[in-house]
Amino acid sequence: MPGTGRCAGWLSFLLLVLLWITPATAQPADGVIRDIRVEGNQRVETETVESYLRVRRGDPFDPALLDDSLRSLFATGLFDDVSLERQGDVLVVRVVENPIINRVAFEGNRRIGDEELEAEVRLRPRTVFSRAAVQSAVERILELYRRNGRYAVTVEPKIIELDQNRVDLVFEIEEGPLTKVCGITFIGNTQFADSTLRGTIRTVESAWYRIFTNEDTYDPDRVDFDKELLRRFYQARGYAEFKVLSAVAELSPDGRCFYITFTLEEGPRYRFGEIAIDSRLRDLEPEQLRSFVTTREGTLYDADAIEATVQALTDEVGKLGYAFARIEPVQDIDRDNLTVDVTYRIDEGPRVYVERIDIRGNVRTLDSVIRREFRLAEGDPFNTVLLRRSIQRVRNLDFFEKVDVRTRQGSAPDRIIVEVEVAEKSTGSLSFGAGYSTADGPLADVRLSEENLLGRGQALLLSFTVAERRQRIEFSFTEPYFLDRDLAAGIDIAHTQSDFQTESSFDETVTRGRLRASYELTEYLRHSVRYTLKNSDIRDVDNDASDFIKQEEGERLTSAIGQTFTYDRRDTRFLPSEGYVLRLDQDIAGLLGDSKYVRHELKADFYYSLAPDVVLNLGGAAGYVFGFAGEDVHLSDRFFLGGSSFRGFAAAGIGPRDTDTDDALGGNLYYVGTAEIRFPLGLPKELRMFGRAFVDAGSLTDIDVSGSQLEDSGNIRVSAGVGLSWLSPLGPLAIDFAQALVKDDEDDTETFRLSFGTRF
């Protein structure tokens, strides 16, 4: 049929046309990349862009690899936008580069300086700007302010566009008020009141008098530590299964206050059951260690006592030569009888060595100053006793507010890395002071001091003091590691003018120079030697003064060498609560000069913690000086007792005295004993105020002169009293009220004594 033929012809024609045009428009699914073209880049080299692609020329157009390429380019942070497009066998890469930061600025920050913020954000001029980096910087600034107690802070980044694809980045900060802790409550406590538990933790409620502390600001890390403090508090009082179920901090709607709620589960109160030692070390019998166990069967369960026993056993086992011993207290709780059996299991621990000691946080202080206090060195067997002693020595430097030491796994199972993190504090000051003391009257001073000179641990002091009864200028320098050895060397120079008219009717001018050196004989025993050259001038002797004092008028040169042995086992040098310190001083004068004497002085202090923050101090001191080669002990070389050295009696109020003139003459022999209890006053700890109750007993006697008017009974004297000490931010204050209970008629007593100094 003609119509059928025409239709077939048209179909054939259309088929031929389609076959002709298809190769020109369709792309094969597995086409090959013949070329790569990069568009839009200005600073970044084309080769650099291509290096981040996951495909190369000659590779197929694989959708998965192209997606990886897109992610790789975005991950560089160099580009604000990236797109990939296929044009035939060409891959076109279009990029929009991120701008370059021209300047980073902060506005509205008054509490935190620009330098600290710059270190936190880590964005610098001439680096690539990216929104992700800016958002990360905002989060870090917020976290920094929150650590400083400002949770209402807001940070808004502003971008100012400049020419040449540059931007200024400005962080506008609204610091907001300090977010205080306005309330602390406890749920589940039936045995202890809320007020008792608040005194246990570090976080405190905000109050008007807490102007020198930040512990009333919210800090989540401090709250975590508070949970541990609560656990220690309860477990030291028999509650072996105590738990802190939660600690929830709720922020008030205005962002000014946090309210913290601790939910507790106290559990029953336990006592110690059977106490045993299980030694698995060869030749180490449990009975050798029994005396070091402080936990006793039948007494209240005390986790602190268990920890102290583990520490004492560790120390003793280490001394016996078992460097790698491990002591684990295995506890078995009997809930029916409410007892806890404890077995101290002593095993041979793994042999672990110190691979490295890393020190961080010391900006000024040299690493060597910290490392030389360590009793562990890299490569030594790891020893917890030596590590603990090292921490104590670093803290005793008093250069740091915080000393944290952690250990972590080293490069091998038998290697350990010791990490030391310190936070430095100010160790130098130029201060102007004013104050008052009962002994010297009103006073003023200027003091330049530096305990860590140039970060080398050197100590420098230059001071001027002017008081009603005393004027003094002093210079002192100490090099703690002279010639890179454990040898502390120093020099002291002082010039003092003192008014002793009230006590002994004379004035005295003393100019003194001293060279000294000290070194360790053992870990806790230190020996020091010194040479002192002193010129004393007793002048302005009152016409009515004692004949014994008139005989001493004039100048006298003293040349003396001396030594000191100090054995110090206190837990800390400042306000110790445990341990003891013994000190023996000996001096001999006579090689040159006008004085010839031998002096011995022994002092001892023992500290016992009776309860938290309640410390008993038992102290004693005795001294004896005598002349030789026919020489008597002169007035300026004798001992004087009273004032701060014997409370309840005035300065030089005890001892040999001229009964006609009432002048104190000093003595060659003295002894004094003290019993003092330091206790809290129930005030917030941050006020650093505590009370004291004390009893002093002793005497001063023996003098090389004689006469009918000389009174020297040698009787013992006793006084008792109470005192208040305040370690104020402006300086220390001490007030003592004491009563002389046993005294001689000629003694000069004193009921009230005040000592106060300020720094501003």
Secondary structure, 3 states (H helix, E strand, C coil): CHHHHHHHHHHHHHHHHHHHHHHHHCCCCCCECCEEEEECCCCCCHHHHHHCCCCCCCCECCHHHHHHHHHHHHHCCCEEEEEEEEECCEEEEEEEECCEEEEEEEECCCCCCHHHHHHHHCCCCCCECCHHHHHHHHHHHHHHHHHCCCCCCEEEEEEEEECCCEEEEEEEEECCCCCEEEEEEEECCCCCCHHHHHCCCCCCCCCCCCCCCCCCECCHHHHHHHHHHHHHHHHCCCCCCCEEEEEEEEECCCCCEEEEEEEEECCCCCEEEEEEEEECCCCCCHHHHHHHCCCCCCCECCHHHHHHHHHHHHHHHHHCCCCCEEEEEEEEEECCCCEEEEEEEEEECCCCEEEEEEEECCCCCCHHHHHCCCCCCCCCECCHHHHHHHHHHHHHCCCEEEEEEEEEECCCCCEEEEEEEEEECCCEEEEEEEEEECCCEEEEEEEEEEEEECCCCEEEEEEEEEECCEEEEEEEEEECCHHHCCEEEEEEEEEEEEECHHHHCCEEEEEEEEEEEEEECCCCEEEEEEEEEEEEEEECCCCCCCHHHHCCCEEEEEEEEEEEEEEECCCCCCCCCCEEEEEEEEEEEEEEECCCEEEEEEEEEEEEEEECCEEEEEEEEEEEEEECCCCCCCHHHCECECECCECCECCCCECCEECCCCEECCECEEEEEEEEEEEECCCCHHHCEEEEEEEEEEEEECCCCCCCCEECCCCCEEEEEEEEEEEECCEEEEEEEEEEEECCCCCCECCEEEEEECCC
